Amino acid sequence: MAQRPQRIVLKFGSGILATKRGVGLSRPQIARLAREVGALVRAGHQCIIVSSGAVAAGLATLGLEARPKQLAAKQACAAVGQSQLMHIYASAFARQGLAVAQLLLTHNDLDSRTRHDNARNTLAHLMTSGNVVPIINENDSVAVEELNFGDNDRLSAEVAILVKADLLVILTSVDGLLNATGQVVPLVRDFAEVAPLVRDDKGRLSTGGMVTKLQAAQLAVKAGIPVAIVSGRRAGLLANIVAGKRVGTYFPTR
């Protein structure tokens, strides 16, 4: 029996897009993610990517060996790296017969009724094309919230709500929410129950952490959108999630 076409928001964090050193982007990794997204699109699903990675892409160009602490330096890296990020995405998706569209948003864009409607209408039009994958990032050159804290986790939930997604998938550098013994918690129905498991730490290449991912999941679930938090480093998981298989940590809406 064929799967019902779904509208899926996919969040790709810096930790799964950057090289192991964190300076520059991993083209093989992005190519693999593009292949998996391309397969979903060919199966009839609508996919929207919320992507971090602009700062990591800009580090090498500016001669930096690590993510800077100063805000202006981070914004400069993002300004340089955003075009590089999109170029790599465009090349990877072109090999899948797909085009990409760039949208740079801020939380103020989604709070403003006019800009909210404009963003929603633009995405709706792009998704009707059938061969374009919208790629959204925070406008890091002028906005600072996700740049300093969040790694686009909250933005991915807001985008999922904006487009009335059927599913939000947050891909990260771990296998999901882990319990006290390091095992993945497969299903979360009560956010209060798992809150004590979440520590305010993050990967070396990320600006978010499980705290912001859990907050994003709670925001999306409250709006009626199920969420999965899974490893972005393991191949084949996207197809399994969309097929309804239990992978990573799943947050149902009821």
KEFI-196560 format. One record per residue: residue number from 1; z negated, y negated, x of N, C-alpha, C, CB in turn. Coordinates in steps of 0.1 Angstrom, whole numbers, plus 5000, padded with zeros to 4 digits. Atoms other than C-alpha are relative to their C-alpha. Glycine has a CB too. Example, Ala and Ser with C-alpha at 12.3 -4.5 7.8 and 13.67 -1.06 7.14 Angstrom:
(1; (5000; 5012; 5009); (4922; 5045; 5123); (5000; 4988; 5009); (4988; 5000; 4990))
(2; (5000; 5011; 4991); (4929; 5011; 5137); (4992; 4989; 4992); (5014; 4995; 5004))
//
This chain:
(1; (5000; 5012; 5008); (5000; 5000; 5000); (5000; 4988; 5009); (4988; 5000; 4990))
(2; (4998; 5012; 4992); (5011; 4966; 5014); (4987; 4991; 4999); (5012; 4993; 4997))
(3; (5011; 5009; 5001); (4984; 4941; 5023); (5004; 4988; 4992); (4995; 4996; 5014))
(4; (4998; 5013; 5007); (4981; 4910; 5001); (5001; 4989; 5011); (4989; 4997; 4990))
(5; (4999; 5011; 4990); (4994; 4880; 5021); (4987; 4991; 4999); (5013; 4991; 4997))
(6; (5011; 5008; 4999); (4965; 4859; 5032); (5002; 4987; 5008); (4988; 5008; 5006))
(7; (5000; 5012; 4992); (4960; 4824; 5045); (4988; 5001; 5009); (4999; 4987; 4990))
(8; (5010; 4997; 4990); (4940; 4828; 5077); (4999; 4988; 5010); (5003; 5013; 5007))
(9; (5003; 5009; 4989); (4924; 4802; 5100); (4994; 5007; 5011); (4991; 4988; 4995))
(10; (5004; 4993; 4988); (4920; 4814; 5135); (4995; 4990; 5010); (5011; 5008; 5006))
(11; (5005; 5009; 4991); (4897; 4796; 5159); (5000; 5006; 5014); (4986; 4995; 4996))
(12; (5000; 4995; 4987); (4904; 4801; 5196); (4992; 4990; 5009); (5015; 5000; 5006))
(13; (5009; 5009; 4992); (4876; 4788; 5219); (5005; 4999; 5014); (4986; 5006; 5000))
(14; (4996; 5002; 4985); (4879; 4776; 5255); (4997; 5012; 5008); (4992; 4988; 5005))
(15; (5004; 4989; 4992); (4862; 4807; 5267); (5010; 5012; 5000); (4987; 5006; 4996))
(16; (4990; 4989; 5001); (4891; 4830; 5256); (5014; 4995; 5004); (5000; 5006; 4986))
(17; (4987; 5006; 4997); (4919; 4806; 5266); (5001; 4997; 5015); (5003; 4988; 4992))
(18; (5000; 5004; 4986); (4909; 4795; 5301); (5001; 5012; 5010); (4987; 4992; 5003))
(19; (5001; 4990; 4990); (4913; 4814; 5333); (4986; 5004; 5003); (5008; 4995; 5013))
(20; (5014; 4996; 4996); (4883; 4832; 5348); (4993; 4990; 5007); (5001; 5013; 5008))
(21; (5007; 5011; 4993); (4876; 4802; 5370); (4997; 4989; 4990); (5008; 4996; 5012))
(22; (5001; 5011; 5009); (4879; 4779; 5340); (5009; 4988; 5003); (4986; 4996; 5000))
(23; (4991; 5011; 4997); (4905; 4757; 5357); (5014; 5004; 4996); (4999; 4997; 5015))
(24; (4987; 4997; 5005); (4937; 4759; 5338); (4999; 5011; 4989); (5009; 5006; 5011))
(25; (4999; 4990; 5011); (4948; 4783; 5310); (5006; 5013; 5004); (5008; 4994; 4988))
(26; (4995; 4987; 4997); (4955; 4820; 5310); (5013; 5002; 4992); (4989; 5011; 4997))
(27; (4987; 4998; 5007); (4992; 4823; 5301); (5001; 5014; 4994); (5012; 4997; 5009))
(28; (4999; 4987; 5005); (4990; 4861; 5297); (4991; 5002; 4987); (4996; 5011; 5010))
(29; (5009; 4999; 5012); (4960; 4858; 5273); (5006; 4993; 4988); (4987; 4994; 5003))
(30; (4994; 5008; 5011); (4978; 4831; 5252); (5012; 5008; 4995); (5003; 4986; 5004))
(31; (4989; 4993; 5005); (5009; 4852; 5251); (4996; 5012; 4992); (5008; 5005; 5013))
(32; (5005; 4989; 5008); (4990; 4882; 5239); (4995; 4996; 4986); (4988; 5008; 5007))
(33; (5004; 5006; 5012); (4973; 4861; 5212); (5012; 4996; 4991); (4990; 4988; 5002))
(34; (4988; 5004; 5008); (5007; 4847; 5201); (5007; 5012; 4995); (5009; 4992; 5009))
(35; (4993; 4987; 5005); (5021; 4883; 5198); (4992; 5005; 4988); (5000; 5011; 5011))
(36; (5008; 4995; 5011); (4992; 4892; 5175); (5001; 4991; 4988); (4985; 5002; 5004))
(37; (4998; 5009; 5011); (4995; 4861; 5154); (5014; 5001; 4994); (4998; 4985; 5005))
(38; (4986; 4998; 5004); (5033; 4866; 5153); (5001; 5012; 4991); (5009; 5001; 5012))
(39; (4999; 4988; 5008); (5028; 4901; 5139); (4994; 4997; 4986); (4992; 5011; 5007))
(40; (5005; 5003; 5013); (5006; 4887; 5111); (5009; 4991; 4992); (4986; 4992; 5002))
(41; (4991; 5009; 5007); (5031; 4860; 5102); (5012; 5008; 4995); (5006; 4989; 5009))
(42; (4989; 4992; 5004); (5059; 4886; 5101); (4996; 5009; 4988); (5005; 5008; 5012))
(43; (5005; 4991; 5011); (5037; 4907; 5078); (4997; 4991; 4987); (4987; 5006; 5004))
(44; (5001; 5008; 5012); (5036; 4877; 5054); (4988; 4991; 4999); (5001; 5009; 4988))
(45; (5012; 5009; 5001); (5004; 4860; 5062); (5003; 4986; 5006); (4988; 5007; 5009))
(46; (4999; 5014; 4995); (5000; 4823; 5068); (4988; 4998; 5010); (4999; 4989; 4988))
(47; (5010; 5002; 4990); (4982; 4815; 5100); (4999; 4986; 5005); (5003; 5009; 5012))
(48; (5003; 5014; 4994); (4966; 4782; 5112); (4991; 5002; 5011); (4995; 4990; 4989))
(49; (5009; 4999; 4988); (4951; 4780; 5147); (4993; 4987; 5002); (5008; 5004; 5012))
(50; (5008; 5011; 4995); (4923; 4757; 5156); (4996; 5003; 5014); (4986; 4998; 4991))
(51; (5000; 4997; 4986); (4924; 4756; 5193); (4993; 4990; 5009); (5014; 5002; 5006))
(52; (5006; 5008; 4989); (4902; 4743; 5221); (5009; 5003; 5012); (4985; 5004; 5003))
(53; (4993; 4997; 4988); (4914; 4744; 5257); (5006; 4989; 5007); (5010; 5010; 4997))
(54; (4993; 5011; 4994); (4928; 4710; 5264); (4993; 4995; 5013); (5001; 4988; 4991))
(55; (5007; 5004; 4988); (4900; 4701; 5289); (5003; 5010; 5011); (4985; 4999; 4997))
(56; (4998; 4990; 4990); (4904; 4734; 5308); (5014; 4998; 5006); (4998; 5014; 4994))
(57; (4986; 5002; 4996); (4942; 4727; 5309); (5001; 4988; 5010); (5009; 4999; 4988))
(58; (4998; 5013; 4992); (4937; 4692; 5324); (4992; 5000; 5013); (4996; 4989; 4992))
(59; (5008; 5000; 4988); (4912; 4701; 5351); (5008; 5000; 5013); (4990; 5011; 5000))
(60; (4992; 4999; 4988); (4937; 4712; 5377); (5008; 4988; 5003); (5009; 5013; 5000))
(61; (4991; 5011; 4998); (4960; 4683; 5372); (4992; 4988; 5006); (5006; 4995; 4987))
(62; (5009; 5011; 4995); (4931; 4659; 5378); (4992; 5004; 5013); (4991; 4995; 4990))
(63; (5006; 4996; 4987); (4920; 4679; 5409); (4985; 5003; 4999); (5001; 4989; 5010))
(64; (5014; 4997; 5002); (4887; 4690; 5394); (4998; 5016; 5000); (4995; 4995; 4986))
(65; (5003; 4986; 4999); (4871; 4724; 5400); (4991; 5005; 4989); (4993; 5003; 5014))
(66; (5009; 4996; 5011); (4847; 4724; 5370); (5000; 4989; 4990); (4985; 5002; 5006))
(67; (5000; 5009; 5012); (4843; 4708; 5336); (4991; 4988; 5004); (4996; 5007; 4987))
(68; (5009; 5011; 4997); (4830; 4673; 5342); (4989; 4997; 4990); (5008; 4987; 5002))
(69; (5011; 5003; 5009); (4798; 4660; 5327); (5002; 4987; 4993); (4986; 5000; 5007))
(70; (4998; 5014; 5006); (4809; 4624; 5321); (5010; 5001; 4989); (5005; 4991; 5011))
(71; (4992; 5000; 5012); (4824; 4618; 5287); (5014; 4995; 5003); (4994; 4991; 4989))
(72; (4986; 5006; 4997); (4853; 4596; 5300); (5008; 5010; 5008); (4998; 4987; 5008))
(73; (4993; 4990; 4992); (4862; 4623; 5325); (5005; 5012; 4992); (4992; 5005; 5012))
(74; (4996; 4989; 5009); (4862; 4650; 5298); (5012; 4995; 4991); (4988; 5004; 4992))
(75; (4989; 5005; 5009); (4884; 4628; 5276); (5013; 4998; 5008); (4996; 4986; 4994))
(76; (4988; 5001; 4991); (4908; 4622; 5305); (5006; 5013; 5002); (4996; 4993; 5013))
(77; (4995; 4987; 4998); (4911; 4659; 5311); (5007; 5005; 4987); (4988; 5010; 5003))
(78; (4994; 4996; 5012); (4918; 4664; 5274); (5013; 4993; 4997); (4990; 4997; 4988))
(79; (4988; 5008; 5002); (4944; 4637; 5273); (5011; 5006; 5009); (4998; 4985; 5004))
(80; (4990; 4994; 4991); (4962; 4653; 5303); (5003; 5014; 4995); (4995; 5000; 5014))
(81; (4998; 4986; 5003); (4957; 4689; 5291); (5006; 5003; 4987); (4987; 5006; 5001))
(82; (4996; 4997; 5013); (4966; 4686; 5255); (5015; 5004; 4999); (4998; 4989; 4990))
(83; (4985; 4998; 5000); (5004; 4684; 5262); (5003; 5014; 5007); (5007; 4989; 5007))
(84; (4998; 4988; 4993); (5001; 4713; 5286); (4996; 5012; 4991); (4991; 5001; 5013))
(85; (5004; 4990; 5010); (4982; 4734; 5260); (5011; 5003; 4990); (4987; 4996; 4993))
(86; (4990; 4998; 5011); (5009; 4728; 5234); (5013; 5006; 5006); (5003; 4987; 4993))
(87; (4988; 4995; 4994); (5037; 4735; 5259); (4999; 5016; 5002); (5002; 4994; 5014))
(88; (5002; 4986; 4998); (5022; 4769; 5267); (5000; 5008; 4986); (4986; 5003; 5006))
(89; (4999; 4994; 5014); (5017; 4777; 5229); (5014; 5000; 4996); (4991; 4992; 4990))
(90; (4986; 5000; 5005); (5053; 4766; 5222); (5008; 5010; 5006); (5006; 4986; 5003))
(91; (4992; 4989; 4993); (5067; 4789; 5249); (4996; 5014; 4995); (4997; 4999; 5015))
(92; (5005; 4987; 5004); (5045; 4818; 5238); (5005; 5004; 4986); (4985; 5001; 5000))
(93; (4995; 4997; 5014); (5054; 4815; 5201); (5015; 5000; 4999); (4994; 4989; 4990))
(94; (4985; 4999; 5000); (5091; 4809; 5208); (5004; 5014; 5002); (5006; 4990; 5010))
(95; (4997; 4986; 4997); (5091; 4844; 5222); (4998; 5009; 4987); (4992; 5005; 5012))
(96; (5002; 4993; 5013); (5079; 4855; 5187); (5009; 4995; 4989); (4985; 4999; 4996))
(97; (4991; 5006; 5010); (5106; 4835; 5170); (4994; 4990; 4991); (5006; 5011; 4991))
(98; (5008; 5010; 5008); (5081; 4809; 5158); (4999; 4987; 5007); (4986; 5006; 4997))
(99; (5003; 5013; 4995); (5077; 4772; 5162); (4986; 4996; 4998); (5009; 4989; 4993))
(100; (5014; 5004; 5002); (5044; 4754; 5165); (5000; 4985; 4996); (4992; 5002; 5013))
(101; (5002; 5014; 5004); (5032; 4721; 5151); (4986; 4995; 5004); (5002; 4998; 4984))
(102; (5013; 5005; 4995); (5004; 4700; 5166); (4994; 4990; 4990); (5002; 4993; 5014))
(103; (5008; 5010; 5008); (4978; 4682; 5145); (4987; 4997; 5008); (4997; 5006; 4986))
(104; (5013; 5004; 4993); (4950; 4663; 5162); (4992; 4993; 4989); (5003; 4990; 5012))
(105; (5009; 5005; 5011); (4921; 4656; 5138); (4987; 4996; 5005); (4999; 5011; 4989))
(106; (5014; 5003; 4998); (4887; 4641; 5138); (4992; 5003; 4987); (4998; 4986; 5005))
(107; (5008; 4998; 5012); (4858; 4647; 5114); (5002; 4988; 4990); (4985; 5002; 5003))
(108; (4998; 5012; 5009); (4864; 4611; 5101); (5013; 5002; 4992); (5001; 4988; 5008))
(109; (4987; 4998; 5007); (4900; 4622; 5092); (4997; 5009; 4987); (5010; 5007; 5009))
(110; (5003; 4991; 5012); (4885; 4649; 5069); (4990; 4994; 4991); (4995; 5014; 5006))
(111; (5010; 5006; 5009); (4858; 4627; 5055); (5007; 4989; 4992); (4989; 4993; 5008))
(112; (4992; 5010; 5007); (4884; 4600; 5045); (5008; 5007; 4989); (5008; 4991; 5009))
(113; (4992; 4994; 5011); (4899; 4609; 5011); (5015; 4999; 5003); (4997; 4994; 4987))
(114; (4986; 5002; 4998); (4933; 4595; 5020); (5005; 5009; 5012); (5004; 4985; 5003))
(115; (4996; 4992; 4988); (4935; 4611; 5055); (4998; 5015; 4997); (4992; 4996; 5012))
(116; (5002; 4986; 5004); (4920; 4643; 5041); (5012; 5006; 4992); (4987; 5001; 4991))
(117; (4989; 4996; 5008); (4948; 4645; 5015); (5013; 5001; 5008); (5002; 4991; 4988))
(118; (4988; 5000; 4991); (4975; 4636; 5041); (5000; 5013; 5009); (5000; 4988; 5008))
(119; (5000; 4988; 4992); (4963; 4664; 5064); (5002; 5013; 4992); (4986; 5001; 5007))
(120; (4998; 4988; 5008); (4961; 4689; 5036); (5015; 5002; 4996); (4991; 4999; 4987))
(121; (4986; 4999; 5004); (4996; 4680; 5024); (5010; 5004; 5011); (5004; 4986; 4994))
(122; (4992; 4996; 4988); (5011; 4682; 5059); (4999; 5015; 5003); (4995; 4992; 5012))
(123; (5002; 4986; 4998); (4996; 4716; 5064); (5007; 5009; 4990); (4985; 5004; 5001))
(124; (4993; 4993; 5011); (5008; 4728; 5030); (5015; 5001; 5002); (4996; 4994; 4987))
(125; (4986; 5001; 4998); (5043; 4717; 5038); (5004; 5009; 5012); (5005; 4986; 5003))
(126; (4997; 4992; 4988); (5042; 4734; 5073); (5000; 5015; 4996); (4991; 4997; 5011))
(127; (5002; 4985; 5003); (5030; 4767; 5058); (5010; 5005; 4991); (4986; 5002; 4994))
(128; (4989; 4996; 5008); (5058; 4768; 5033); (5012; 5004; 5008); (5003; 4990; 4989))
(129; (4988; 4998; 4992); (5083; 4769; 5061); (5002; 5015; 5004); (5000; 4992; 5013))
(130; (5000; 4986; 4996); (5074; 4805; 5071); (5003; 5003; 5014); (5011; 5006; 4992))
(131; (4997; 4997; 4985); (5083; 4801; 5108); (4993; 4990; 5009); (5014; 5000; 5002))
(132; (5008; 5010; 4993); (5058; 4774; 5119); (4985; 5003; 5000); (5003; 4985; 4995))
(133; (5014; 4997; 4999); (5023; 4780; 5132); (4993; 4986; 5003); (4997; 5010; 5011))
(134; (5007; 5012; 4997); (5002; 4748; 5129); (4988; 5003; 5010); (4994; 4994; 4987))
(135; (5011; 4999; 4990); (4978; 4743; 5159); (4993; 4987; 5000); (5006; 5003; 5014))
(136; (5009; 5011; 5002); (4949; 4720; 5154); (4990; 4999; 5011); (4993; 5000; 4986))
(137; (5011; 5002; 4991); (4926; 4705; 5179); (4993; 4986; 4996); (5005; 4999; 5015))
(138; (5006; 5013; 5002); (4901; 4677; 5177); (5007; 4989; 5009); (4984; 5000; 5003))
(139; (4994; 5010; 4992); (4915; 4644; 5189); (4990; 4995; 5011); (5005; 4988; 4991))
(140; (5010; 5002; 4990); (4894; 4645; 5221); (5001; 4987; 5007); (5000; 5012; 5009))
(141; (4999; 5013; 4992); (4907; 4613; 5236); (4993; 4989; 4993); (5015; 4997; 5001))
(142; (5006; 5011; 5008); (4891; 4593; 5208); (4987; 5005; 4993); (5009; 4994; 4990))
(143; (5012; 4995; 5007); (4865; 4616; 5193); (4992; 5008; 5010); (5004; 5009; 4987))
(144; (5009; 4994; 4990); (4835; 4631; 5210); (4992; 5012; 4995); (4991; 4990; 5006))
(145; (5009; 4991; 5005); (4816; 4654; 5187); (5002; 5015; 5005); (4999; 5000; 4985))
(146; (4997; 4987; 4995); (4834; 4687; 5194); (5001; 5001; 5015); (5013; 5005; 4993))
(147; (4999; 5000; 4985); (4840; 4677; 5230); (4987; 5002; 5006); (5007; 4987; 5004))
(148; (5014; 4998; 4994); (4803; 4675; 5237); (4993; 5012; 4994); (4992; 4987; 4997))
(149; (5008; 4989; 5006); (4790; 4701; 5213); (5008; 5006; 4988); (4986; 4994; 4995))
(150; (4994; 4993; 5011); (4807; 4727; 5192); (5013; 5007; 5003); (5003; 4990; 4989))
(151; (4988; 4993; 4996); (4840; 4737; 5208); (5009; 5003; 4988); (4996; 5013; 5007))
(152; (4992; 4999; 5012); (4858; 4732; 5175); (4995; 5010; 4990); (5014; 5004; 5004))
(153; (5005; 4990; 5010); (4836; 4757; 5156); (4999; 4993; 4986); (4986; 5005; 5004))
(154; (5001; 5007; 5012); (4827; 4732; 5129); (5014; 4996; 4994); (4991; 4988; 5001))
(155; (4987; 5004; 5004); (4862; 4719; 5128); (5008; 5011; 4993); (5008; 4994; 5011))
(156; (4993; 4988; 5006); (4876; 4754; 5121); (4995; 5003; 4986); (4998; 5012; 5009))
(157; (5005; 4998; 5014); (4853; 4757; 5091); (5006; 4990; 4991); (4985; 5001; 5000))
(158; (4995; 5011; 5008); (4864; 4723; 5078); (5015; 5002; 4997); (4997; 4987; 5007))
(159; (4985; 4998; 5003); (4901; 4732; 5082); (5001; 5012; 4990); (5007; 5004; 5014))
(160; (4999; 4989; 5010); (4895; 4765; 5064); (4997; 4996; 4986); (4990; 5011; 5004))
(161; (5003; 5006; 5013); (4880; 4746; 5035); (5011; 4992; 4995); (4986; 4993; 5000))
(162; (4989; 5010; 5004); (4907; 4720; 5036); (5012; 5008; 4994); (5005; 4993; 5012))
(163; (4988; 4993; 5004); (4935; 4746; 5032); (4997; 5012; 4990); (5007; 5006; 5012))
(164; (5004; 4989; 5009); (4915; 4770; 5009); (5004; 5013; 5006); (5006; 4998; 4986))
(165; (4997; 4988; 4993); (4918; 4798; 5034); (4994; 5012; 4993); (4996; 4999; 5015))
(166; (5006; 4988; 5004); (4912; 4834; 5025); (4991; 5006; 5010); (5011; 5010; 4997))
(167; (5008; 4994; 4990); (4896; 4842; 5058); (4999; 4990; 5012); (5006; 5013; 5005))
(168; (5002; 5008; 4987); (4882; 4823; 5089); (4996; 5011; 5011); (4990; 4989; 4999))
(169; (5004; 4991; 4989); (4882; 4843; 5122); (4997; 4991; 5012); (5012; 5010; 5003))
(170; (5004; 5007; 4988); (4863; 4828; 5151); (5000; 5010; 5012); (4986; 4994; 4998))
(171; (4999; 4992; 4989); (4874; 4844; 5183); (4992; 4994; 5012); (5015; 5002; 5004))
(172; (5009; 5005; 4989); (4849; 4841; 5212); (5000; 5010; 5011); (4986; 4997; 4994))
(173; (5000; 4991; 4988); (4840; 4857; 5245); (4990; 5011; 4999); (4997; 4991; 5012))
(174; (5008; 4989; 5003); (4815; 4881; 5230); (5005; 5008; 4988); (4985; 4995; 4998))
(175; (4995; 4991; 5011); (4819; 4909; 5205); (4995; 4996; 4986); (4995; 5014; 5003))
(176; (5005; 5005; 5013); (4800; 4891; 5177); (4986; 4996; 5002); (5001; 5012; 4990))
(177; (5014; 5003; 5000); (4765; 4882; 5168); (4992; 5012; 5005); (4995; 4995; 4986))
(178; (5007; 4989; 4994); (4742; 4903; 5189); (4985; 5000; 4996); (5001; 5000; 5015))
(179; (5014; 4999; 5004); (4707; 4916; 5179); (4992; 5000; 5013); (4997; 5013; 4992))
(180; (5010; 5001; 4988); (4676; 4917; 5202); (5003; 5010; 5011); (4986; 5002; 4995))
(181; (4997; 4990; 4990); (4689; 4949; 5219); (5014; 4999; 5006); (4998; 5014; 4994))
(182; (4986; 5002; 4995); (4724; 4935; 5226); (5010; 5007; 4992); (5000; 5004; 5014))
(183; (4990; 4994; 5008); (4741; 4954; 5198); (5006; 4990; 4990); (4994; 5013; 4993))
(184; (4993; 5008; 5009); (4766; 4938; 5175); (4994; 5002; 4986); (5015; 5002; 4999))
(185; (5004; 5000; 5014); (4753; 4929; 5140); (5012; 5000; 4992); (4990; 4988; 4996))
(186; (4987; 4998; 5006); (4782; 4942; 5119); (5001; 4991; 4987); (5002; 5014; 4997))
(187; (4999; 5006; 5013); (4773; 4925; 5086); (4989; 4990; 4998); (5001; 5010; 4988))
(188; (5011; 5010; 5003); (4754; 4893; 5077); (5002; 4995; 4986); (5001; 4988; 5010))
(189; (5000; 5005; 5013); (4746; 4885; 5041); (4990; 4988; 4999); (4997; 5011; 4990))
(190; (5011; 5010; 5000); (4715; 4863; 5048); (4999; 4993; 5013); (4986; 5007; 4996))
(191; (5000; 5008; 4987); (4718; 4836; 5074); (4986; 4998; 5005); (5007; 4986; 4998))
(192; (5014; 5002; 4995); (4680; 4830; 5075); (4995; 5013; 5007); (4991; 4998; 4988))
(193; (5004; 4987; 4994); (4676; 4867; 5085); (5004; 5000; 5015); (5005; 5012; 4993))
(194; (4994; 4998; 4986); (4698; 4864; 5116); (4997; 4987; 5009); (5014; 5003; 4999))
(195; (5002; 5013; 4993); (4688; 4828; 5126); (4991; 5003; 5013); (4994; 4990; 4991))
(196; (5008; 4998; 4988); (4661; 4841; 5150); (5007; 5007; 5011); (4987; 5008; 4996))
(197; (4992; 4993; 4989); (4687; 4861; 5169); (5008; 4991; 5008); (5009; 5011; 4994))
(198; (4990; 5010; 4994); (4707; 4830; 5178); (4993; 4991; 5010); (5007; 4992; 4989))
(199; (5006; 5008; 4989); (4699; 4813; 5211); (5010; 4988; 5002); (4998; 5007; 5013))
(200; (4992; 5012; 4997); (4711; 4778; 5220); (5006; 5001; 5014); (4992; 4987; 4998))
(201; (4993; 4999; 4987); (4732; 4790; 5249); (5015; 5002; 4998); (4994; 5012; 5009))
(202; (4985; 4999; 5001); (4769; 4792; 5256); (5006; 5005; 5013); (5005; 4986; 4997))
(203; (4993; 4995; 4988); (4795; 4806; 5279); (5003; 4989; 5010); (5013; 5007; 4996))
(204; (4997; 5010; 4989); (4803; 4789; 5312); (5012; 4991; 4997); (5002; 5007; 5013))
(205; (4988; 5007; 5002); (4837; 4778; 5299); (5000; 4993; 4986); (5012; 5009; 5001))
(206; (5000; 5005; 5014); (4826; 4768; 5263); (4990; 4988; 4999); (4995; 5011; 4991))
(207; (5009; 5010; 5003); (4810; 4738; 5248); (4992; 5003; 4987); (5007; 4987; 4998))
(208; (5007; 4996; 5012); (4798; 4756; 5217); (4990; 5011; 5004); (5009; 5006; 4989))
(209; (5009; 4989; 4998); (4777; 4788; 5215); (4998; 5006; 4986); (4986; 4995; 5005))
(210; (5001; 4993; 5013); (4766; 4812; 5188); (4993; 4991; 4989); (4992; 5013; 5002))
(211; (5006; 5009; 5009); (4745; 4784; 5172); (5011; 4993; 4991); (4991; 4990; 5007))
(212; (4989; 5007; 5008); (4776; 4764; 5162); (5009; 5009; 4993); (5008; 4991; 5010))
(213; (4992; 4990; 5008); (4795; 4795; 5152); (4993; 5004; 4988); (5003; 5012; 5009))
(214; (5008; 4997; 5012); (4767; 4805; 5128); (5000; 4989; 4990); (4986; 5004; 5004))
(215; (4999; 5012; 5009); (4767; 4770; 5114); (5014; 4999; 4994); (4997; 4987; 5008))
(216; (4986; 5000; 5006); (4805; 4771; 5109); (5001; 5011; 4990); (5010; 5002; 5012))
(217; (4999; 4989; 5009); (4802; 4805; 5093); (4993; 4997; 4987); (4995; 5013; 5006))
(218; (5007; 5004; 5012); (4776; 4792; 5069); (5007; 4990; 4992); (4986; 4995; 5004))
(219; (4992; 5011; 5007); (4797; 4762; 5060); (5012; 5006; 4992); (5005; 4990; 5010))
(220; (4989; 4993; 5006); (4827; 4784; 5053); (4996; 5009; 4988); (5008; 5007; 5010))
(221; (5004; 4990; 5011); (4809; 4811; 5033); (4995; 4992; 4988); (4988; 5009; 5006))
(222; (5005; 5008; 5011); (4792; 4784; 5012); (5012; 4995; 4991); (4992; 4988; 5005))
(223; (4988; 5004; 5008); (4827; 4773; 5002); (5009; 5012; 4995); (5009; 4992; 5010))
(224; (4993; 4988; 5006); (4837; 4809; 4993); (5010; 5006; 5009); (5007; 4996; 4988))
(225; (4991; 4994; 4991); (4855; 4818; 5025); (4993; 5010; 5010); (5007; 4989; 5009))
(226; (5007; 4990; 4991); (4845; 4850; 5044); (5004; 4997; 5014); (5005; 5014; 4997))
(227; (4998; 5004; 4985); (4842; 4847; 5082); (4998; 5013; 5008); (4990; 4989; 5004))
(228; (5002; 4990; 4990); (4845; 4871; 5111); (4999; 4994; 5013); (5011; 5011; 5000))
(229; (5001; 5005; 4986); (4832; 4864; 5146); (5002; 5012; 5009); (4986; 4994; 5002))
(230; (4996; 4988; 4992); (4849; 4887; 5171); (5004; 4996; 5014); (5012; 5007; 4993))
(231; (4996; 5002; 4986); (4859; 4891; 5207); (5015; 4996; 5000); (4998; 5012; 5009))
(232; (4986; 5004; 4998); (4891; 4872; 5216); (5006; 5006; 5012); (5000; 4985; 5001))
(233; (4995; 4994; 4988); (4894; 4892; 5248); (5005; 5014; 4998); (4990; 5000; 5010))
(234; (4996; 4986; 5003); (4901; 4926; 5231); (5012; 5000; 4991); (4988; 5007; 4993))
(235; (4987; 5000; 5007); (4936; 4933; 5220); (4999; 5008; 4987); (5011; 5006; 5008))
(236; (4999; 4992; 5013); (4944; 4945; 5184); (4990; 4997; 4990); (5000; 5014; 5003))
(237; (5010; 5002; 5010); (4914; 4931; 5166); (5004; 4992; 4988); (4988; 4993; 5007))
(238; (4996; 5009; 5011); (4932; 4905; 5145); (5006; 5009; 4989); (5010; 4990; 5005))
(239; (4994; 4991; 5010); (4953; 4932; 5128); (4990; 5008; 4992); (5011; 5009; 5006))
(240; (5011; 4992; 5006); (4922; 4953; 5122); (4992; 4992; 4990); (4991; 5006; 5010))
(241; (5008; 5008; 5008); (4903; 4924; 5107); (5007; 4997; 4987); (4996; 4987; 5007))
(242; (4992; 5003; 5012); (4931; 4914; 5083); (5002; 5012; 4991); (5013; 4994; 5004))
(243; (4999; 4988; 5007); (4934; 4950; 5073); (4987; 5004; 4993); (5005; 5011; 5009))
(244; (5013; 4998; 5006); (4898; 4949; 5062); (4991; 5010; 5008); (5003; 5007; 4987))
(245; (5008; 4991; 4992); (4884; 4970; 5090); (4988; 4992; 5006); (5008; 5006; 5012))
(246; (5012; 5007; 4996); (4849; 4962; 5102); (5000; 4998; 5016); (4987; 5008; 4997))
(247; (5000; 5003; 4986); (4851; 4945; 5136); (4991; 4988; 5002); (5015; 4997; 5004))
(248; (5009; 5012; 4997); (4826; 4921; 5152); (4990; 4999; 4990); (5009; 4988; 5002))
(249; (5010; 5003; 5010); (4803; 4904; 5128); (5007; 4993; 4988); (4989; 4990; 5006))
(250; (4993; 5005; 5013); (4815; 4898; 5092); (4990; 4994; 4991); (5007; 5012; 4993))
(251; (5009; 5008; 5010); (4800; 4873; 5068); (5008; 4999; 4987); (4998; 4985; 5006))
(252; (4993; 5000; 5013); (4811; 4881; 5032); (4995; 4988; 4992); (4997; 5013; 4993))
(253; (5004; 5011; 5009); (4809; 4855; 5004); (4990; 5005; 4989); (5012; 4994; 4994))
(254; (5009; 4995; 5010); (4788; 4878; 4982); (4995; 5014; 5004); (5006; 4999; 4986))
//
